[in-house]
Structures are given as C-alpha cells and as structure tokens.
Amino acid sequence: MQKISKQDLEEKIIQTLKGCYDPEIPVDIFELGLIYEIAIDDDYNVKIKMTLTSPMCPVAGSLPPEVEGKVKAIPEVNDAKIELVWSPPWDKDMMSEVAKLELGFL
C-alpha cells in the first residue's frame, strides 16, 4: 500500500477527530480545543495529547478510548495512543472561532 505523507495523515486524523463530540457540548473535540498535540512517527504510529473540559467530565472514562479507536481505524495508522493531560488546563479561550460562534461566545 502506498503510504501517504504525514501531513496528509494528520489531516485525515483531524477530520476523524471532528467526528468526536463531548456529549454535553454540541461542538467536536477538535474545535473545542481539546486536542493539544498530534504526533506521527516514521512507522505511522500516532500519539495524541488531549484534555477534557474538566477532570470531573462525565466522559473521562469513555471519550479517550473512543477517540483512540476511531484514529486506529484509519487505514494508514499503524497504532494510536491517547495521552490524557491536564496541563495546561482547558478553558474556553482554546476553542476555535467556529466553536465560539456555535456556542454563542462571539
């Protein structure tokens, strides 16, 4: 199989992440600013650093494995790991303009 570039793969990953939602907020996790880093190594293993809106988030146990499963399902991805981080803490300023508009912050 022809490998795609890491840049193209990152775009595919971002599109996949845009299909993942915090069930309490009608905006995807990428636009919410919950994804801090997407790293792709030479073997197309993906490591994503993400956070949640709060450590007490009710989906803390289910959202990271859901995200990991969706990224692993991308054909070009060899493996995927999600690292849940709390620093820096998330706040609404991390949201994209799209998310702020959708939630009425603009």
The 8 nearest C-alpha neighbors of each residue, nearest first, counted from 0:
[[1, 2, 75, 3, 74, 76, 77, 4],
 [0, 2, 3, 75, 4, 74, 8, 5],
 [3, 1, 0, 4, 75, 5, 43, 8],
 [2, 4, 7, 8, 1, 5, 75, 6],
 [3, 5, 7, 6, 8, 2, 9, 43],
 [4, 6, 8, 7, 9, 3, 39, 43],
 [5, 7, 9, 4, 8, 10, 3, 11],
 [8, 6, 10, 4, 9, 5, 3, 11],
 [7, 9, 5, 11, 10, 6, 4, 12],
 [8, 10, 12, 6, 11, 7, 5, 13],
 [9, 11, 13, 7, 8, 12, 14, 6],
 [12, 10, 8, 14, 9, 13, 15, 7],
 [11, 13, 9, 15, 10, 14, 16, 8],
 [12, 14, 16, 10, 15, 11, 9, 17],
 [15, 13, 17, 11, 12, 16, 10, 18],
 [14, 16, 12, 18, 17, 13, 11, 70],
 [17, 15, 13, 18, 19, 14, 29, 12],
 [16, 18, 14, 27, 15, 19, 29, 13],
 [17, 19, 16, 15, 27, 20, 14, 28],
 [20, 18, 16, 27, 17, 28, 66, 21],
 [21, 19, 27, 28, 22, 26, 18, 25],
 [20, 22, 24, 23, 28, 27, 19, 25],
 [23, 21, 24, 20, 25, 58, 26, 19],
 [22, 24, 21, 25, 20, 26, 57, 58],
 [23, 25, 21, 26, 22, 20, 27, 102],
 [26, 24, 23, 27, 20, 22, 21, 102],
 [27, 25, 24, 98, 20, 31, 28, 30],
 [26, 28, 20, 17, 19, 29, 30, 31],
 [27, 29, 31, 33, 20, 30, 19, 32],
 [30, 28, 32, 31, 27, 17, 34, 16],
 [29, 31, 95, 32, 98, 28, 27, 94],
 [32, 30, 94, 28, 29, 33, 98, 27],
 [33, 31, 94, 93, 30, 29, 34, 28],
 [32, 34, 50, 49, 28, 31, 51, 29],
 [35, 33, 49, 32, 29, 36, 48, 50],
 [34, 36, 49, 48, 33, 32, 37, 50],
 [37, 35, 48, 47, 34, 38, 49, 46],
 [36, 38, 47, 46, 48, 39, 45, 35],
 [39, 37, 46, 45, 47, 36, 40, 44],
 [40, 38, 45, 43, 44, 46, 37, 5],
 [39, 41, 43, 42, 44, 38, 45, 5],
 [40, 42, 43, 39, 44, 5, 45, 38],
 [43, 41, 40, 44, 77, 39, 76, 78],
 [44, 42, 40, 77, 41, 76, 39, 45],
 [45, 43, 78, 77, 40, 42, 39, 79],
 [46, 44, 79, 39, 38, 78, 43, 80],
 [47, 45, 80, 38, 79, 81, 37, 39],
 [46, 48, 37, 81, 36, 82, 49, 38],
 [49, 47, 82, 36, 35, 83, 81, 34],
 [50, 48, 34, 83, 35, 33, 84, 47],
 [49, 51, 33, 84, 83, 85, 34, 52],
 [50, 52, 53, 33, 54, 56, 89, 49],
 [51, 53, 89, 56, 50, 90, 54, 33],
 [52, 54, 56, 55, 51, 89, 88, 50],
 [55, 53, 56, 51, 52, 59, 85, 50],
 [56, 54, 53, 57, 59, 52, 58, 51],
 [55, 57, 53, 59, 54, 58, 52, 51],
 [56, 58, 59, 55, 60, 61, 54, 53],
 [59, 57, 61, 62, 60, 56, 21, 22],
 [60, 58, 56, 57, 61, 62, 63, 51],
 [61, 59, 58, 62, 63, 64, 57, 56],
 [60, 62, 58, 64, 59, 63, 65, 57],
 [61, 63, 65, 58, 64, 59, 66, 60],
 [64, 62, 66, 65, 61, 67, 81, 60],
 [65, 63, 67, 66, 62, 61, 68, 60],
 [66, 64, 62, 68, 63, 67, 61, 69],
 [67, 65, 63, 69, 64, 68, 62, 70],
 [68, 66, 64, 70, 65, 69, 81, 79],
 [69, 67, 71, 65, 66, 70, 64, 72],
 [68, 70, 72, 66, 71, 67, 65, 15],
 [69, 71, 67, 72, 68, 73, 66, 12],
 [72, 70, 68, 79, 73, 69, 78, 76],
 [71, 73, 69, 70, 74, 68, 76, 75],
 [72, 74, 71, 70, 76, 75, 69, 12],
 [75, 73, 76, 72, 71, 77, 70, 8],
 [74, 76, 73, 77, 2, 43, 8, 3],
 [77, 75, 43, 73, 74, 78, 71, 44],
 [76, 78, 44, 43, 75, 42, 79, 71],
 [79, 77, 44, 76, 71, 45, 80, 43],
 [80, 78, 45, 71, 46, 44, 67, 70],
 [81, 79, 46, 67, 45, 47, 82, 78],
 [82, 80, 47, 67, 46, 48, 83, 63],
 [81, 83, 48, 47, 84, 49, 80, 46],
 [82, 84, 49, 50, 48, 81, 85, 63],
 [83, 85, 50, 86, 49, 82, 48, 87],
 [86, 84, 88, 87, 50, 83, 89, 54],
 [87, 85, 88, 84, 89, 50, 83, 49],
 [86, 88, 85, 89, 84, 50, 90, 35],
 [89, 87, 86, 85, 90, 50, 53, 52],
 [90, 88, 52, 87, 93, 51, 91, 50],
 [89, 91, 92, 93, 88, 52, 94, 32],
 [90, 92, 93, 94, 89, 31, 99, 32],
 [91, 93, 94, 90, 95, 89, 32, 99],
 [94, 92, 32, 91, 90, 95, 89, 31],
 [95, 93, 31, 32, 92, 91, 30, 98],
 [94, 96, 30, 98, 97, 99, 31, 93],
 [95, 97, 99, 98, 100, 94, 105, 30],
 [98, 96, 100, 95, 99, 101, 30, 94],
 [97, 99, 101, 95, 100, 96, 30, 94],
 [100, 98, 104, 96, 102, 101, 97, 105],
 [101, 99, 103, 97, 105, 98, 102, 104],
 [100, 102, 98, 99, 103, 97, 26, 104],
 [103, 101, 99, 100, 104, 98, 26, 25],
 [102, 104, 100, 105, 101, 99, 98, 97],
 [103, 105, 99, 102, 100, 101, 98, 91],
 [104, 100, 103, 99, 96, 102, 101, 98]]
